[in-house]
Amino acid sequence: VLTDQAGNQTVLARTFTVKEPDADPDPSDRTAPAVKLVAPKQTVKTARKKLRLKVRCNEACSGKVVVKGKGAVKFAGRVSLAKAGVAKLKLKPGAKVRKRLNAILARSLRTHEAQPLKLTATASLKDKAGNTGKASLKFRVTG
């Protein structure tokens, strides 16, 4: 009970509700999703527009895929699979990466030596239970 200078009395009451933390959505699921990456054959010329990549998962999962190469060549994208299957990604390069790929292509045309671009793709995907599956793939994009 609170009383002010004029003698008025006020009663303050507060109630709190404490929620219990959510239980594990599926306690029986302790296995990480099996993730597999596949990169079809492609050239630097086609990679300037988009880099193609297939991500396979044996259950519903989502996460991100990053492809890195020498000389600040980097592609990134997100994957979301509602059920087990394959996601076909088309990763678009940023302006700096496109400029770098154009320089690689111009050099290979000028010297008549096709320099392959070595790339490494890594995928990290989580399922509904929070288990993380990872995969990586080293591949080449021909000049």
C-alpha positions in Angstrom: 0.0 0.0 0.0 1.3 3.4 -1.0 0.3 6.7 0.6 1.0 10.1 -1.0 1.3 13.5 0.9 -2.5 14.1 0.6 -3.2 10.8 2.4 -4.5 9.0 -0.7 -3.8 5.3 -0.6 -3.1 3.1 -3.6 -2.6 -0.6 -3.8 -0.2 -1.9 -6.4 -0.1 -5.5 -7.4 1.8 -7.3 -10.2 1.7 -10.9 -11.4 4.4 -12.6 -13.3 4.1 -15.7 -15.5 7.3 -17.6 -16.0 7.3 -19.9 -19.0 9.1 -23.2 -18.9 11.7 -23.5 -21.7 10.5 -25.4 -24.7 11.3 -29.0 -24.7 13.5 -30.5 -27.5 11.2 -30.7 -30.6 12.1 -34.3 -31.4 14.1 -35.9 -28.6 14.7 -39.0 -30.6 16.4 -37.1 -33.4 20.1 -36.9 -32.5 21.6 -37.6 -35.9 22.9 -34.7 -38.1 21.5 -34.5 -41.7 23.7 -36.1 -44.4 24.7 -33.3 -46.7 26.3 -33.8 -50.1 27.5 -31.2 -52.6 27.8 -31.7 -56.4 29.2 -29.1 -58.9 28.5 -29.7 -62.6 31.2 -28.9 -65.1 31.3 -25.2 -65.9 33.6 -22.5 -67.2 34.7 -19.1 -65.9 32.7 -17.5 -68.6 29.4 -19.0 -67.3 30.5 -18.5 -63.6 30.5 -14.7 -64.3 26.7 -14.9 -64.5 26.0 -17.7 -62.0 27.8 -20.6 -60.3 25.7 -23.8 -60.3 25.8 -26.1 -57.4 23.6 -28.9 -56.1 23.0 -29.5 -52.4 21.5 -32.9 -51.3 20.1 -33.5 -47.9 18.5 -36.7 -46.5 15.9 -34.7 -44.4 14.3 -31.3 -44.2 17.1 -28.8 -43.4 18.2 -25.2 -44.0 21.4 -23.3 -43.8 24.0 -21.6 -46.0 26.6 -22.5 -48.7 29.8 -20.6 -49.2 32.1 -21.0 -52.2 35.6 -19.5 -51.9 38.5 -19.3 -54.3 41.9 -17.7 -54.7 42.0 -13.9 -55.2 38.9 -12.8 -53.3 36.5 -15.0 -55.4 33.6 -15.7 -53.2 30.0 -16.8 -53.7 27.4 -17.3 -51.0 23.8 -18.4 -50.8 21.1 -19.9 -48.5 19.4 -23.3 -48.8 16.0 -24.3 -47.4 14.7 -27.8 -48.1 11.2 -28.5 -46.8 11.8 -32.3 -47.2 14.6 -34.6 -48.2 15.9 -33.9 -51.7 18.1 -31.8 -53.8 18.3 -28.0 -54.0 19.8 -26.5 -57.2 21.6 -23.3 -56.4 22.6 -20.6 -58.8 24.9 -18.3 -56.9 25.4 -14.9 -58.4 28.7 -13.1 -58.0 29.1 -9.6 -56.5 30.5 -6.8 -58.6 34.1 -7.3 -57.3 34.0 -11.0 -58.0 32.6 -10.5 -61.5 35.4 -8.1 -62.2 37.9 -10.6 -61.0 36.4 -13.4 -63.1 36.5 -11.1 -66.1 40.2 -10.5 -65.5 40.8 -14.2 -65.3 38.9 -14.8 -68.5 40.7 -12.0 -70.3 44.1 -13.3 -69.3 43.3 -16.8 -70.5 42.0 -15.5 -73.8 45.1 -13.3 -74.2 47.7 -15.9 -73.4 45.7 -18.8 -74.9 46.2 -20.8 -71.7 43.0 -21.7 -69.9 43.8 -21.3 -66.2 41.3 -23.3 -64.1 39.9 -21.6 -61.1 40.1 -23.8 -58.0 37.1 -23.4 -55.7 36.1 -24.9 -52.3 32.4 -25.1 -51.5 31.3 -25.6 -47.8 27.7 -26.2 -46.7 26.4 -26.1 -43.1 22.8 -27.2 -42.8 20.6 -27.6 -39.7 17.5 -29.8 -39.3 14.5 -28.9 -37.1 16.0 -30.5 -34.0 19.1 -28.3 -34.4 21.6 -31.0 -35.5 24.1 -29.6 -37.9 25.4 -31.4 -41.0 28.4 -30.2 -42.9 30.0 -30.9 -46.2 32.7 -29.5 -48.4 33.7 -30.0 -52.0 36.8 -28.9 -53.9 36.2 -28.4 -57.6 37.5 -26.6 -60.6 36.0 -24.1 -63.0 37.8 -24.4 -66.3 39.1 -21.3 -68.1 
